[in-house]
């Protein structure tokens, strides 16, 4: 009997092979002599998507050139093809699969992994499609977990609906993308605009969220309001009492002050002093959105970058499976974490008494861990010096977050003091830390830290104080600008609205940035003129609606559980495409809007006219031949250049000293000046 294991990528196949037994390498496969799986065992692999949906031109000659008359494009049968770049590996994999008596699907344990495997099977013979199949479903690449997984394989039918869900998502995204990208691009070109205007089922509503946030900030009108506060002296400490009531004008406030006799100092008695011992447990364990939000806030990593780093640590066996939206573990994981706790503490350099050595429901719940548990360290602990800076940052953050659940809870005494002045309640709050607990290891965030460090003098119920009323003026504040974390991280807008999945949100945001709908400045997201145009053209149709996309995602999840139908969903998508294309025919662009787009990303710096593109700044000297253009790369030796550094180059021919370049040959960090010599940018090294 021959068993063939299908992995998603070569590195994954190598990990499986080393955990299963002795390896003999073949072309595009590995033979394994294993004590865990009986009979002949081979592992083959994909290289990501070996098989994908065919381009439109494969459906007929008429589709080889984009044409409005070909829309809507709604084929009755979807065509798949083997990628030209990876066809050799497909043939190697196919040969192994054709010889199998049992196939173990061992691609990534998620919906996309299912899709990759079954797409490969679809281009093999009927024999392969009928061959019995099992499913490997593991959360870690550590040898022990890999071996446990192969000893406890699932029946492939248990996860097959995840493939149906992923394929439905793939087809619907393809149809929406092909139809509307073609329509908007041709429409824009007919108005004199260049480039491709890419649209997507989730991408376009996310663009809407970013533009709406920008418009809310731009259209915000600051309003002044007034509050009454009171100051009291106690043991030389000034204590501030506040009331929740706000007043729109001083006149309105003065009408209140008089009848309540709040125009000058007044004697008052403390109405109540409420003291309560409270505690705060350590933060929840990280899911993907949680660690992405953390790294974006702490180190300004993009969501895509943090996913890449986490994935690399997973592939090396140091972290558990990354594409999870669960922040819980089971008792199995809790026990191995507990047994390795002192090693984890040592590796991140912390020391504390482990007060919580029994599972607590905030972190451990066997019933609620359905597919994948939270992101935690595995039993394989790296030598930190072997990791690069980004890997080390992320690894230490995950380990620290994990060990916190074993530390003592933070405990504090909460005090609320209330005064009633002629019918108006004023209160003051304070907290006195009692047990610092886990906060010794991971500080509270800034807002919580300020709140938790207000220490009040001792007040007694009925005590008389001198209360000094003060008029306080304040202003309404605009919305905060979205960041990658507040859009796509845990608890972000996409999460709240159900847009995308934890595994796809970083890619969606990256796509908007790469296609120049959005730009990032100091982690904050700003729409470009191109993004604003897209919003204006889609804001009143369902294509731009986050709510509609969230409903689609909800139904796709039902397909994954077997409650929904692929046929129904795709039928609704096709109806939506036809209806929306009809609605779009009434859309127009003003001359002013066209000019705005044409001039977007252009800025004058001294004698130069600069156009910002995806990866470069295109520079023209205004006094020279317009054809004489040169480029400055936005990223040089791993360092993203700021616009102020570009200004220094063009105005002074030299930047200030820039720290943190990375040598492409050695990988080592170095500092240097950038100098502009003619149309070339070169390094100049600091003379010590």
ABEGO torsion letter per residue (X at the ends): XBBBBBBABAAAAAAAAAAAEBBBBBBGBBBBBBAABBEBBBBBBBBEBABBBBBAAAAEAAAABBBAAAOBBBBABBBBBBBAAAAAAAAAAAAAAAABABBBBABBBBAAAAAAAAAAAAABBAAAAABBBBBBBBABABAAAAAAAAABBBBAAAAAAAAAAAAAAAAAAAAAAAAAAAAAAAAAAAAGBBEBBBBBAAAAAAAAAAAAAAAAAAABBBBBBBBBBBBBBBGGBBBBBBBABBBABAAAAAAAAAAAGAABBBBBBBABBBBBBBBBBBBBBBBAAAAAAAAAAAAGBBAAAAAAAAAAAAAAGABBBABBABABBBAAAAAAAAAAAAAAAAAAGBBBBBABABBBAAABBAAABAABBBBBBBABBBBAAABBAAAAAAAAAAAAAAAAAABBBBBBBBBBBBBBBGGBBBBBBBBBBABAEAAAABBBBAAAAAAAABBBBBBBBGBBBBBBBBBBBBBBBBBBBBBAAAAABBGBAAAAAGBEBAAAAAAAAAAAAAAGABBBBGGBBBBBAAAAAAAAAAAABAAABAAAAAAAAAAAAAAAAGABBAAAAAAAAAAAAAAAAAAAAABBBBAAAAAAAAABGBBBBEABBBBBBAABBBBBBAABBAABBBBBBABBGGBBBBAAAAAAAAAAGBBBBBBGBBBAAAGBBBBBBBBBBEABBBBBBBBX
